[in-house]
Amino acid sequence: MGAGVMVDYAKFRLEQGLSRFAAPLANNFRFSGDGYSVGYNVGVLWRPVAPLSVGMTFRSQTRFTLEGNTDLEWESVVPATTLPASADFTFPLTVAGGVSYRPSPQWNVEFDVDYTDWSSFGTSTIRQQGTPPWPVKQNIPVKLNWQASWMYELGVTRYLDHGWHVSAGYVFNQNSVPDTYYSPLAADLDRHFFNLGVGRTGKRLSFDLAYQFGYGPDHTVIGSTPSSTPGLSSGEKADGTYQFISHAVMITVGWQF
């Protein structure tokens, strides 16, 4: 069993246009802020029989009060204005559990599930100090209404001679962003990840090299609503069809002394 304390730092920059029409005139509302938070994590590992290991970890929510400022301007309508501002955001708790099965010293098969409670990203309010110019409100709600999601992971490793090993895996990552308040800034969707890797563990030097391909099928959004007051006033929508493709190469190097 184990436990730990987390000290986290967050820095946010949120931005939205004020007009539905593209124009050379200044047209923005921006919040920038940062802050710290403290949380905790706990974990347990159980090995009922030699080939089988079962583990689980829990990481707490972390609540941030982000201090910063807003910058807004809508040329010819709202003059350039900067005001001190703050906003509260709660980063989600996570729970992960896994099973590792080693039928022989040459093989390891592992299955994991991860739960992230993204519903902590509900509605946050940007609180401005002072009086913003008309028609901007002093307190501005930002509706996200994200939803909890799961990740499912399956991996296999084959251990070879002279410390070498090869691995392959698959991950399914569930969408967390509802269509109602969909945003291209967080264009989440169901995603599939395929992974291949090779590595070697030596007496002092160890390394792993992995390649990951990510793919998200078409996700069509209909009937979306802007998450903020400026978006509502300008009639913005995020309706459309979204796709996801990624390529990643990861290298890990360790030195033991």
CORZI-V975538 format. One record per residue. N is the residue number from 1. RES is the residue in three letters. OMEGA is omega as a letter, one per 30 degrees, with the letter a starting at -180 (999 if undefined). NEAR is the number of other ideal C-beta (glycine too) atoms within 12 Angstrom. Layout:
N_RES_OMEGA_NEAR / N_RES_OMEGA_NEAR
This chain:
1_MET_l_13 / 2_GLY_l_14 / 3_ALA_a_15 / 4_GLY_l_16 / 5_VAL_l_15 / 6_MET_l_21 / 7_VAL_a_15 / 8_ASP_l_23 / 9_TYR_l_16 / 10_ALA_l_25 / 11_LYS_a_17 / 12_PHE_l_30 / 13_ARG_l_20 / 14_LEU_a_32 / 15_GLU_l_23 / 16_GLN_l_34 / 17_GLY_a_25 / 18_LEU_a_35 / 19_SER_a_25 / 20_ARG_a_18 / 21_PHE_l_13 / 22_ALA_a_9 / 23_ALA_l_16 / 24_PRO_a_9 / 25_LEU_l_17 / 26_ALA_a_21 / 27_ASN_a_27 / 28_ASN_l_28 / 29_PHE_a_41 / 30_ARG_l_29 / 31_PHE_l_36 / 32_SER_l_27 / 33_GLY_l_31 / 34_ASP_a_21 / 35_GLY_a_25 / 36_TYR_l_19 / 37_SER_l_23 / 38_VAL_l_18 / 39_GLY_a_25 / 40_TYR_l_20 / 41_ASN_l_25 / 42_VAL_a_22 / 43_GLY_l_21 / 44_VAL_l_19 / 45_LEU_a_18 / 46_TRP_l_16 / 47_ARG_a_15 / 48_PRO_l_12 / 49_VAL_a_12 / 50_ALA_a_12 / 51_PRO_a_17 / 52_LEU_l_20 / 53_SER_l_23 / 54_VAL_a_21 / 55_GLY_l_24 / 56_MET_l_24 / 57_THR_l_26 / 58_PHE_l_27 / 59_ARG_a_26 / 60_SER_l_25 / 61_GLN_l_27 / 62_THR_a_27 / 63_ARG_a_23 / 64_PHE_l_29 / 65_THR_a_23 / 66_LEU_a_33 / 67_GLU_a_23 / 68_GLY_a_28 / 69_ASN_l_28 / 70_THR_l_42 / 71_ASP_a_30 / 72_LEU_l_39 / 73_GLU_l_26 / 74_TRP_a_30 / 75_GLU_a_16 / 76_SER_l_14 / 77_VAL_a_22 / 78_VAL_a_25 / 79_PRO_l_16 / 80_ALA_a_21 / 81_THR_l_26 / 82_THR_a_22 / 83_LEU_l_29 / 84_PRO_a_22 / 85_ALA_l_35 / 86_SER_l_27 / 87_ALA_l_36 / 88_ASP_l_29 / 89_PHE_l_33 / 90_THR_l_28 / 91_PHE_a_31 / 92_PRO_l_28 / 93_LEU_l_26 / 94_THR_l_29 / 95_VAL_l_26 / 96_ALA_l_26 / 97_GLY_a_26 / 98_GLY_l_28 / 99_VAL_l_25 / 100_SER_l_28 / 101_TYR_a_23 / 102_ARG_a_21 / 103_PRO_l_16 / 104_SER_l_13 / 105_PRO_a_14 / 106_GLN_a_16 / 107_TRP_l_20 / 108_ASN_l_27 / 109_VAL_a_25 / 110_GLU_l_28 / 111_PHE_a_26 / 112_ASP_l_27 / 113_VAL_l_25 / 114_ASP_l_28 / 115_TYR_l_25 / 116_THR_a_28 / 117_ASP_a_24 / 118_TRP_l_31 / 119_SER_l_22 / 120_SER_l_26 / 121_PHE_l_34 / 122_GLY_l_23 / 123_THR_l_22 / 124_SER_a_32 / 125_THR_l_24 / 126_ILE_a_43 / 127_ARG_a_27 / 128_GLN_l_28 / 129_GLN_a_17 / 130_GLY_a_15 / 131_THR_l_12 / 132_PRO_l_32 / 133_PRO_l_22 / 134_TRP_g_13 / 135_PRO_a_17 / 136_VAL_l_31 / 137_LYS_a_23 / 138_GLN_l_23 / 139_ASN_a_23 / 140_ILE_l_35 / 141_PRO_l_24 / 142_VAL_a_36 / 143_LYS_l_26 / 144_LEU_l_33 / 145_ASN_l_26 / 146_TRP_a_33 / 147_GLN_l_25 / 148_ALA_a_24 / 149_SER_a_27 / 150_TRP_l_24 / 151_MET_l_30 / 152_TYR_a_25 / 153_GLU_l_27 / 154_LEU_a_26 / 155_GLY_l_30 / 156_VAL_l_25 / 157_THR_l_30 / 158_ARG_a_23 / 159_TYR_a_22 / 160_LEU_l_17 / 161_ASP_l_11 / 162_HIS_l_10 / 163_GLY_a_17 / 164_TRP_l_21 / 165_HIS_l_28 / 166_VAL_a_23 / 167_SER_l_29 / 168_ALA_a_25 / 169_GLY_l_28 / 170_TYR_l_25 / 171_VAL_l_29 / 172_PHE_a_26 / 173_ASN_a_27 / 174_GLN_l_25 / 175_ASN_l_29 / 176_SER_a_31 / 177_VAL_a_33 / 178_PRO_l_29 / 179_ASP_a_27 / 180_THR_a_21 / 181_TYR_a_33 / 182_TYR_l_36 / 183_SER_l_34 / 184_PRO_l_23 / 185_LEU_l_22 / 186_ALA_a_22 / 187_ALA_a_23 / 188_ASP_l_30 / 189_LEU_l_31 / 190_ASP_a_25 / 191_ARG_l_30 / 192_HIS_l_26 / 193_PHE_l_30 / 194_PHE_a_25 / 195_ASN_l_29 / 196_LEU_a_24 / 197_GLY_l_27 / 198_VAL_a_24 / 199_GLY_l_26 / 200_ARG_l_23 / 201_THR_l_23 / 202_GLY_a_16 / 203_LYS_l_12 / 204_ARG_a_13 / 205_LEU_l_16 / 206_SER_l_19 / 207_PHE_l_22 / 208_ASP_l_25 / 209_LEU_a_22 / 210_ALA_l_26 / 211_TYR_a_21 / 212_GLN_l_26 / 213_PHE_l_22 / 214_GLY_a_23 / 215_TYR_l_22 / 216_GLY_l_23 / 217_PRO_l_17 / 218_ASP_l_15 / 219_HIS_a_27 / 220_THR_a_16 / 221_VAL_l_25 / 222_ILE_l_15 / 223_GLY_a_14 / 224_SER_l_28 / 225_THR_l_24 / 226_PRO_a_31 / 227_SER_a_34 / 228_SER_l_36 / 229_THR_l_26 / 230_PRO_l_36 / 231_GLY_l_31 / 232_LEU_a_23 / 233_SER_a_23 / 234_SER_l_23 / 235_GLY_a_16 / 236_GLU_l_27 / 237_LYS_l_22 / 238_ALA_a_29 / 239_ASP_l_20 / 240_GLY_l_19 / 241_THR_a_18 / 242_TYR_l_28 / 243_GLN_l_17 / 244_PHE_l_23 / 245_ILE_l_18 / 246_SER_l_19 / 247_HIS_a_15 / 248_ALA_l_18 / 249_VAL_a_15 / 250_MET_l_19 / 251_ILE_l_15 / 252_THR_l_17 / 253_VAL_l_16 / 254_GLY_l_16 / 255_TRP_a_12 / 256_GLN_a_11 / 257_PHE_999_6
